[in-house]
Amino acid sequence: MTTSAEPRLIGTEPPAVRRDRMVQAYVLAALVSTTGDTVFTIGLAWTAVHLLAPGTAGLVLGIEMLPQALCTLLGGVIADRFDTRRVMMAGQLSRVAVLGVATIAWQSGLHAASVLFVVAICFGTISGLSSPAASTLARQLVRSDDLVTVSGWSQTGSRLARLLGAPLGAVVIQWGFGVSMLVDGLTFLAVAMVLLLVVRTRFRLPRTTKESVGASLRSGWDYIRQTAVARVFLVGLAALNVFVTPVFSLGVALRVSQSHWGSGWLGASEATFAAAAIVGSVAGIRWQGDHLPRRAFLVLVLQGVGLASVGLPSRVALVAGMALVGLTAGVASVWLSGSFQRIIAPSHLGRVSSVSNLGDLLLTPATVFVFGLAAGRSSVLVATVCSGLAMSVLCAVFATNRQIRTLR
């Protein structure tokens, strides 16, 4: 099932990916958009905590995940049924419209929680419906052999955008939340223009236009149930966030706070992670070859060591641990995401991607909560060691799994 109905070439063969200006333009546009997203996220968080009570602010910052989770499976059906560029352009322009209306309301003096909630809920809905389509675009632009390289470019750009977007967002919010929304809206508009004027698909994916929505959902689940390698990949990709996110989002803050090191060490650890992840992504692009999934999971065994060391009461251990986590995450995510797009049947790529998104949306908040409970009842070190050990053991199991071991 993983090799049937391969994408069909439309027109001439694409150029070598390192000379492919169209793909490079899209990757650059995505980098700009992610920078805008980071500016918006910083502005939303700052505005929420200053305008609202802590509980309400937390709800505003987390509410986007609910409609995204509810809509992402339908988004997978849309991705496998409709033209990818049109779906993505509709998503980008919808975000522009939401931010445009919200900016006008905010600049008019409507500084209310309702504006923040509406924007977050609309963004979650749009993301759920359009993100699975975006995950299939690379499969339609480049040859299979170039998917890992393009994945590496995208992830390097995303991490660089977040690294640059955070300080930019801190500067932009000084002019008000309306300006943060305006900046983000302009970046979405830029991506829409690149999709409209520059991007042209070169490979046609099989489409499920004759199935009902319910039948298409069942077909997607049946594919995952009957295809062992797809199941292993979904669980493996979930592990990237399930064990890393709690340590990254909560464990580091707890270690810095309990050790009384000052907030600067929190920023330093996050910058270390981002820089190391960029280096790892570049290395993943440079060194490819055979058996990438198995090699990726072997690399992630080392990541468990980095996760565990974050909990040690040592500044050196914290920085070294975050560097190791970032480096291994950069390498492994490039290899796994590129391999994922090659291995999953093109006819089901959107639906399988949506299941992967849903797993992240449901599992990550739960594991952060469990991590917090473990750290509170024992210690930060115990919680990080448990996360790191679980990560290493699980990835070692994946690396020796027959389905993964035989993939070239």
C-alpha positions as CSV (number, residue, x, y, z in Angstrom):
1,M,0.0,0.0,0.0
2,T,2.9,2.3,0.5
3,T,4.1,2.3,-3.2
4,S,0.8,2.2,-5.1
5,A,-0.4,5.2,-7.2
6,E,2.8,7.2,-7.1
7,P,2.6,10.9,-8.0
8,R,2.5,11.6,-11.7
9,L,4.9,14.1,-13.3
10,I,3.2,17.0,-14.9
11,G,5.3,18.6,-17.7
12,T,9.1,18.7,-17.6
13,E,11.3,17.3,-14.9
14,P,12.1,19.8,-12.1
15,P,15.6,21.2,-11.9
16,A,18.1,20.1,-9.3
17,V,16.8,21.1,-6.0
18,R,19.7,23.4,-5.1
19,R,19.0,25.4,-8.3
20,D,15.2,25.2,-7.9
21,R,14.2,28.9,-7.4
22,M,10.5,28.1,-7.1
23,V,11.0,25.8,-4.1
24,Q,13.5,28.2,-2.5
25,A,11.1,31.1,-2.9
26,Y,8.4,29.1,-1.1
27,V,10.7,28.0,1.7
28,L,11.7,31.7,2.2
29,A,8.1,32.8,2.2
30,A,7.4,30.1,4.8
31,L,10.3,31.5,6.9
32,V,8.8,35.0,6.7
33,S,5.4,33.7,7.7
34,T,6.8,31.7,10.7
35,T,8.5,34.9,11.8
36,G,5.2,36.7,11.7
37,D,3.6,33.9,13.7
38,T,6.2,34.3,16.4
39,V,5.7,38.0,16.5
40,F,1.9,37.4,16.9
41,T,2.4,34.7,19.5
42,I,4.6,37.0,21.6
43,G,2.1,39.8,21.3
44,L,-0.8,37.6,22.2
45,A,0.9,36.2,25.3
46,W,2.0,39.7,26.4
47,T,-1.4,41.2,25.9
48,A,-3.3,38.3,27.5
49,V,-1.2,38.3,30.7
50,H,-1.5,42.1,31.1
51,L,-5.2,42.4,30.1
52,L,-6.7,39.3,31.7
53,A,-6.7,37.2,34.9
54,P,-4.0,34.4,34.8
55,G,-6.6,31.6,34.3
56,T,-8.3,33.5,31.5
57,A,-5.0,34.3,29.9
58,G,-4.0,30.6,30.0
59,L,-7.3,29.7,28.3
60,V,-6.7,32.3,25.5
61,L,-3.3,30.9,24.9
62,G,-4.5,27.3,24.8
63,I,-7.9,27.5,23.2
64,E,-6.5,27.4,19.7
65,M,-5.6,23.8,20.1
66,L,-9.3,22.7,20.6
67,P,-10.7,23.7,17.2
68,Q,-7.5,22.6,15.6
69,A,-7.9,19.1,17.0
70,L,-11.5,19.0,16.1
71,C,-10.9,20.0,12.5
72,T,-7.6,18.4,11.6
73,L,-9.0,15.0,10.5
74,L,-11.4,16.8,8.2
75,G,-8.4,18.8,7.0
76,G,-6.7,15.5,6.1
77,V,-9.7,14.6,3.9
78,I,-9.6,18.0,2.3
79,A,-5.9,17.6,1.6
80,D,-6.3,14.3,-0.2
81,R,-9.3,15.6,-2.2
82,F,-8.8,19.2,-3.3
83,D,-6.0,21.2,-5.1
84,T,-3.3,21.9,-2.5
85,R,-2.4,25.4,-3.6
86,R,-6.0,26.5,-3.5
87,V,-6.5,25.0,0.0
88,M,-3.4,26.7,1.2
89,M,-4.2,30.1,-0.3
90,A,-7.7,29.9,1.2
91,G,-6.1,29.3,4.6
92,Q,-3.6,32.1,4.2
93,L,-6.2,34.6,3.0
94,S,-8.7,33.5,5.8
95,R,-6.0,34.3,8.4
96,V,-5.5,37.7,6.7
97,A,-9.2,38.5,6.9
98,V,-9.4,37.4,10.6
99,L,-6.4,39.5,11.5
100,G,-7.6,42.5,9.5
101,V,-11.0,42.6,11.2
102,A,-9.4,42.0,14.6
103,T,-6.8,44.8,14.0
104,I,-9.5,47.3,13.1
105,A,-11.5,46.3,16.2
106,W,-8.4,46.6,18.4
107,Q,-7.3,49.9,17.0
108,S,-10.8,51.2,17.5
109,G,-10.4,50.6,21.3
110,L,-12.1,47.2,21.7
111,H,-9.4,45.8,24.0
112,A,-11.5,42.9,25.1
113,A,-10.9,39.2,25.8
114,S,-13.5,38.4,23.2
115,V,-11.2,39.7,20.4
116,L,-8.4,37.5,21.6
117,F,-10.7,34.4,21.9
118,V,-12.2,34.9,18.4
119,V,-8.7,35.3,16.8
120,A,-7.4,32.2,18.6
121,I,-10.5,30.0,17.8
122,C,-10.5,31.1,14.1
123,F,-6.8,30.5,13.8
124,G,-7.2,27.0,15.3
125,T,-10.0,26.2,12.9
126,I,-8.2,27.4,9.9
127,S,-5.0,25.6,10.9
128,G,-6.9,22.3,11.4
129,L,-8.5,22.6,8.0
130,S,-5.5,23.7,5.9
131,S,-2.3,22.4,7.6
132,P,-2.6,18.8,6.4
133,A,-2.7,20.2,2.8
134,A,0.5,22.2,3.5
135,S,2.2,18.9,4.6
136,T,1.6,17.4,1.1
137,L,3.0,20.3,-0.9
138,A,6.6,19.3,-1.0
139,R,5.5,15.9,-2.4
140,Q,4.1,17.7,-5.4
141,L,7.0,20.0,-6.1
142,V,10.2,17.9,-6.0
143,R,11.4,14.4,-6.8
144,S,11.3,11.8,-4.0
145,D,15.1,11.9,-3.7
146,D,14.9,15.6,-2.8
147,L,12.2,15.4,-0.1
148,V,14.7,15.1,2.8
149,T,16.6,18.1,1.6
150,V,13.5,20.3,1.2
151,S,12.3,19.1,4.7
152,G,15.7,20.2,6.1
153,W,15.4,23.6,4.4
154,S,11.9,24.0,5.8
155,Q,12.8,23.0,9.4
156,T,16.0,25.2,9.3
157,G,13.9,28.1,8.2
158,S,11.3,27.5,10.8
159,R,13.8,27.3,13.6
160,L,15.7,30.4,12.4
161,A,12.4,32.3,12.1
162,R,11.5,31.5,15.7
163,L,15.0,32.4,16.9
164,L,14.7,35.8,15.2
165,G,11.0,36.3,15.7
166,A,11.1,36.2,19.5
167,P,13.1,39.4,20.0
168,L,11.3,41.0,17.0
169,G,8.0,40.3,18.7
170,A,9.2,41.8,21.9
171,V,10.0,45.0,20.0
172,V,6.8,45.1,17.9
173,I,4.5,44.7,20.9
174,Q,5.8,48.0,22.3
175,W,3.6,49.6,19.6
176,G,0.6,47.6,20.6
177,F,-1.1,44.3,19.9
178,G,-2.7,45.7,16.8
179,V,0.7,46.2,15.2
180,S,1.6,42.6,16.1
181,M,-1.5,41.4,14.3
182,L,-0.8,43.6,11.3
183,V,2.7,42.3,10.9
184,D,1.5,38.7,11.1
185,G,-1.3,39.4,8.5
186,L,1.2,40.9,6.1
187,T,3.4,37.7,6.3
188,F,0.3,35.5,5.6
189,L,-0.5,37.7,2.6
190,A,3.1,37.3,1.3
191,V,2.8,33.5,1.4
192,A,-0.5,33.7,-0.4
193,M,1.1,35.8,-3.2
194,V,4.0,33.4,-3.5
195,L,1.5,30.5,-3.8
196,L,-0.5,32.4,-6.4
197,L,2.3,33.8,-8.5
198,V,5.3,31.5,-8.1
199,V,4.4,28.0,-6.9
200,R,3.3,25.5,-9.5
201,T,2.8,21.8,-8.7
202,R,4.9,19.4,-10.8
203,F,3.6,16.1,-9.6
204,R,-0.1,15.2,-9.4
205,L,-1.2,13.2,-6.3
206,P,-4.0,10.6,-6.6
207,R,-7.3,12.2,-5.4
208,T,-10.3,10.7,-3.5
209,T,-12.9,12.9,-5.1
210,K,-15.5,10.1,-5.4
211,E,-15.6,9.2,-1.7
212,S,-17.8,10.7,0.9
213,V,-16.2,12.4,3.8
214,G,-17.1,9.5,6.1
215,A,-15.7,6.9,3.6
216,S,-12.5,8.9,3.1
217,L,-12.0,9.1,6.9
218,R,-12.5,5.3,7.2
219,S,-10.2,4.7,4.3
220,G,-7.5,6.7,6.0
221,W,-7.9,4.8,9.3
222,D,-7.9,1.5,7.3
223,Y,-4.7,2.4,5.6
224,I,-3.0,3.1,9.0
225,R,-4.4,-0.1,10.5
226,Q,-3.3,-2.2,7.6
227,T,0.1,-0.6,7.0
228,A,2.6,-1.5,9.8
229,V,5.3,1.0,8.7
230,A,2.7,3.9,8.8
231,R,1.8,2.9,12.4
232,V,5.4,2.8,13.5
233,F,6.1,6.1,11.9
234,L,3.1,7.8,13.6
235,V,4.1,6.6,17.0
236,G,7.8,7.5,16.4
237,L,6.9,11.0,15.3
238,A,4.7,11.5,18.3
239,A,7.6,10.5,20.5
240,L,9.5,13.5,19.2
241,N,7.1,15.9,21.0
242,V,5.7,13.7,23.8
243,F,9.0,13.5,25.6
244,V,10.8,16.7,24.4
245,T,8.0,19.2,24.9
246,P,7.5,18.7,28.6
247,V,11.2,19.1,29.3
248,F,11.5,22.0,27.0
249,S,8.4,23.9,28.0
250,L,8.3,23.1,31.7
251,G,11.4,21.3,32.9
252,V,13.9,24.0,31.9
253,A,11.8,26.7,33.6
254,L,11.5,24.6,36.8
255,R,15.2,23.9,36.9
256,V,16.1,27.5,36.4
257,S,13.5,28.8,38.9
258,Q,14.3,26.2,41.7
259,S,18.1,26.8,41.3
260,H,17.6,30.6,41.5
261,W,19.7,31.2,38.4
262,G,17.7,34.1,36.9
263,S,15.6,34.3,33.8
264,G,18.6,35.0,31.6
265,W,19.5,31.3,31.9
266,L,16.0,30.4,30.6
267,G,16.6,32.5,27.5
268,A,20.1,31.1,27.1
269,S,18.9,27.5,27.2
270,E,16.2,28.2,24.6
271,A,18.7,30.0,22.3
272,T,21.1,27.1,22.7
273,F,18.4,24.6,21.7
274,A,17.4,26.7,18.7
275,A,21.0,27.2,17.5
276,A,21.9,23.5,18.0
277,A,18.7,22.5,16.1
278,I,19.6,24.7,13.2
279,V,23.1,23.1,13.1
280,G,21.4,19.6,13.3
281,S,19.1,20.4,10.5
282,V,21.9,21.5,8.3
283,A,23.8,18.3,9.2
284,G,20.8,16.3,8.3
285,I,20.6,17.8,4.9
286,R,24.4,17.3,4.3
287,W,24.5,13.6,5.5
288,Q,21.7,11.5,4.1
289,G,22.3,8.1,2.5
290,D,20.4,4.8,3.2
291,H,18.3,3.7,6.1
292,L,17.5,7.2,7.3
293,P,14.6,6.2,9.6
294,R,16.7,3.7,11.5
295,R,19.6,6.1,11.8
296,A,17.2,8.8,13.0
297,F,15.9,6.7,15.8
298,L,19.4,5.8,16.8
299,V,20.3,9.5,17.0
300,L,17.2,10.0,19.2
301,V,18.5,7.5,21.7
302,L,21.2,10.0,22.4
303,Q,18.5,12.7,22.8
304,G,17.3,10.9,25.9
305,V,20.6,11.6,27.6
306,G,20.2,15.3,26.9
307,L,16.7,15.4,28.3
308,A,17.8,13.7,31.5
309,S,20.8,16.1,32.0
310,V,18.5,19.1,31.8
311,G,17.3,18.3,35.3
312,L,20.8,18.3,36.9
313,P,21.4,21.3,39.3
314,S,24.3,22.6,37.0
315,R,24.3,25.4,34.5
316,V,26.8,23.5,32.4
317,A,24.6,20.4,32.4
318,L,21.6,22.5,31.4
319,V,23.2,24.2,28.4
320,A,25.0,20.9,27.3
321,G,21.7,19.0,27.6
322,M,19.8,21.6,25.6
323,A,22.5,21.6,23.0
324,L,22.4,17.8,22.7
325,V,18.6,17.8,22.5
326,G,18.6,20.5,19.8
327,L,21.3,18.9,17.7
328,T,19.7,15.4,17.7
329,A,16.2,16.9,17.2
330,G,17.5,18.8,14.1
331,V,19.1,15.8,12.5
332,A,16.4,13.3,13.3
333,S,13.4,15.4,12.4
334,V,14.9,16.2,8.9
335,W,15.5,12.5,8.2
336,L,12.1,11.3,9.6
337,S,9.9,14.0,8.0
338,G,11.5,13.6,4.6
339,S,11.3,9.8,4.9
340,F,7.6,10.1,6.1
341,Q,6.6,11.8,2.8
342,R,8.4,9.2,0.7
343,I,7.0,6.2,2.6
344,I,3.3,7.1,3.1
345,A,1.1,6.4,0.1
346,P,0.6,9.7,-1.8
347,S,-3.1,9.0,-1.9
348,H,-3.3,9.0,1.9
349,L,-0.6,11.5,2.8
350,G,-2.9,14.3,3.9
351,R,-5.0,12.0,6.1
352,V,-2.0,10.3,7.7
353,S,-0.5,13.7,8.4
354,S,-3.7,14.9,10.0
355,V,-3.6,11.8,12.4
356,S,0.0,12.7,13.3
357,N,-1.2,16.3,14.0
358,L,-4.0,15.1,16.1
359,G,-1.7,12.9,18.1
360,D,0.5,15.9,18.9
361,L,-2.4,18.1,19.8
362,L,-3.9,15.5,22.2
363,L,-0.8,13.9,23.7
364,T,1.5,16.9,24.2
365,P,-0.7,18.8,26.7
366,A,-1.4,15.6,28.7
367,T,2.3,14.7,28.9
368,V,3.2,18.3,30.1
369,F,0.6,17.9,32.8
370,V,2.0,14.5,33.9
371,F,5.5,15.8,33.8
372,G,4.5,18.7,36.1
373,L,2.9,16.2,38.5
374,A,6.0,14.0,38.6
375,A,8.3,17.0,39.2
376,G,6.0,18.3,41.9
377,R,5.8,15.0,43.8
378,S,9.4,14.0,43.4
379,S,11.9,16.4,41.7
380,V,12.7,18.0,38.4
381,L,15.7,15.7,38.0
382,V,13.5,12.6,38.5
383,A,11.0,13.9,35.9
384,T,13.7,14.7,33.3
385,V,15.4,11.4,33.9
386,C,12.1,9.5,33.4
387,S,11.4,11.4,30.2
388,G,14.9,10.9,28.9
389,L,15.0,7.2,29.8
390,A,11.6,6.6,28.1
391,M,12.7,8.5,25.0
392,S,15.9,6.4,24.7
393,V,14.2,3.1,25.3
394,L,11.4,3.8,22.9
395,C,13.6,5.0,20.1
396,A,15.9,2.0,20.6
397,V,12.9,-0.2,20.1
398,F,12.0,1.7,16.9
399,A,15.5,1.5,15.6
400,T,15.5,-2.3,15.9
401,N,11.9,-2.7,14.6
402,R,11.8,-4.9,11.5
403,Q,9.7,-2.4,9.6
404,I,12.1,0.5,10.3
405,R,15.3,-1.6,10.0
406,T,14.6,-2.7,6.5
407,L,13.5,0.7,5.1
408,R,16.1,2.2,2.8
